[in-house]
Amino acid sequence: MEEKKQPSKEAVRHWLQTQVEERRPPPDPKQIRRELGWDLVKMERGATNYR
């Protein structure tokens, strides 16, 4: 008789995590800029911008 193999707990957790991440909408562009520090770079350029 053929035995059915069950996936490991880690494999199930990984699969579930990817499923949850795929359903989540991408973050707001403002949040992305803030997390990458783009706002700080923009402020710094504005302070040192010589015209």
Backbone as CSV, one residue per row, in Angstrom:
resi,resn,N_x,N_y,N_z,CA_x,CA_y,CA_z,C_x,C_y,C_z
1,MET,0.828,-1.188,0.000,0.000,0.000,0.000,0.876,1.255,0.000
2,GLU,0.435,2.271,-0.680,1.183,3.510,-0.793,0.876,4.428,0.388
3,GLU,1.931,4.932,1.043,1.742,5.838,2.168,1.703,7.274,1.665
4,LYS,0.792,8.060,2.198,0.723,9.472,1.853,1.690,10.220,2.751
5,LYS,2.498,11.071,2.152,3.445,11.862,2.925,2.816,13.204,3.274
6,GLN,2.981,13.574,4.521,2.515,14.862,4.974,3.664,15.858,4.896
7,PRO,3.388,17.090,4.484,4.470,18.074,4.448,4.911,18.427,5.872
8,SER,6.147,18.889,6.002,6.640,19.260,7.323,5.923,20.524,7.809
9,LYS,5.990,20.744,9.102,5.366,21.929,9.674,6.000,23.195,9.090
10,GLU,7.309,23.160,8.896,8.004,24.317,8.335,7.530,24.622,6.918
11,ALA,7.329,23.560,6.136,6.859,23.751,4.760,5.455,24.353,4.749
12,VAL,4.619,23.905,5.658,3.249,24.434,5.733,3.285,25.891,6.170
13,ARG,4.127,26.220,7.154,4.243,27.610,7.615,4.739,28.516,6.495
14,HIS,5.716,28.037,5.757,6.257,28.831,4.648,5.182,29.047,3.584
15,TRP,4.464,28.017,3.236,3.399,28.134,2.239,2.340,29.117,2.715
16,LEU,1.934,28.994,3.970,0.902,29.866,4.516,1.368,31.315,4.532
17,GLN,2.621,31.545,4.903,3.165,32.905,4.925,3.153,33.519,3.533
18,THR,3.538,32.753,2.518,3.527,33.297,1.155,2.107,33.593,0.692
19,GLN,1.160,32.763,1.101,-0.233,33.009,0.733,-0.744,34.296,1.373
20,VAL,-0.402,34.519,2.624,-0.829,35.724,3.324,-0.190,36.956,2.694
21,GLU,1.092,36.871,2.362,1.790,38.009,1.767,1.230,38.353,0.393
22,GLU,0.834,37.365,-0.363,0.305,37.618,-1.709,-1.037,38.331,-1.657
23,ARG,-1.805,38.119,-0.593,-3.122,38.748,-0.485,-3.051,40.171,0.042
24,ARG,-1.930,40.536,0.635,-1.791,41.857,1.220,-1.503,42.875,0.124
25,PRO,-2.213,44.007,0.129,-1.923,45.026,-0.885,-0.566,45.658,-0.610
26,PRO,0.062,46.198,-1.640,1.368,46.835,-1.421,1.206,48.056,-0.516
27,PRO,2.261,48.421,0.200,2.168,49.592,1.080,2.000,50.875,0.293
28,ASP,1.566,51.901,0.994,1.371,53.224,0.423,2.724,53.774,-0.061
29,PRO,2.767,54.447,-1.206,4.042,54.993,-1.695,4.727,55.908,-0.679
30,LYS,3.960,56.663,0.096,4.557,57.524,1.122,5.275,56.695,2.176
31,GLN,4.681,55.573,2.537,5.306,54.689,3.523,6.600,54.091,2.963
32,ILE,6.593,53.713,1.707,7.794,53.152,1.074,8.907,54.194,1.079
33,ARG,8.588,55.424,0.671,9.599,56.489,0.668,10.154,56.735,2.069
34,ARG,9.261,56.735,3.064,9.676,56.964,4.440,10.606,55.855,4.923
35,GLU,10.252,54.593,4.628,11.063,53.458,5.068,12.419,53.419,4.375
36,LEU,12.481,53.881,3.129,13.746,53.898,2.397,14.580,55.139,2.710
37,GLY,13.983,56.080,3.415,14.707,57.299,3.770,14.760,58.310,2.649
38,TRP,13.917,58.180,1.656,13.929,59.109,0.526,13.539,60.513,0.958
39,ASP,12.654,60.624,1.937,12.257,61.943,2.413,13.444,62.666,3.038
40,LEU,14.294,61.921,3.756,15.474,62.533,4.375,16.452,63.018,3.310
41,VAL,16.628,62.221,2.263,17.528,62.609,1.176,16.989,63.859,0.489
42,LYS,15.690,63.891,0.275,15.072,65.040,-0.382,15.251,66.297,0.475
43,MET,15.063,66.164,1.799,15.241,67.304,2.695,16.698,67.757,2.704
44,GLU,17.626,66.790,2.718,19.045,67.126,2.737,19.455,67.834,1.449
45,ARG,18.968,67.373,0.335,19.287,68.022,-0.946,18.744,69.439,-0.985
46,GLY,17.564,69.618,-0.419,16.957,70.958,-0.392,17.758,71.912,0.483
47,ALA,18.348,71.413,1.565,19.117,72.258,2.475,20.475,72.615,1.882
48,THR,21.042,71.728,1.073,22.380,71.978,0.522,22.339,72.366,-0.940
49,ASN,21.160,72.649,-1.448,21.031,72.995,-2.851,21.421,74.464,-3.049
50,TYR,22.544,74.688,-3.717,23.022,76.043,-3.963,22.642,76.455,-5.375
51,ARG,21.997,77.608,-5.491,21.600,78.104,-6.804,22.217,79.430,-7.076
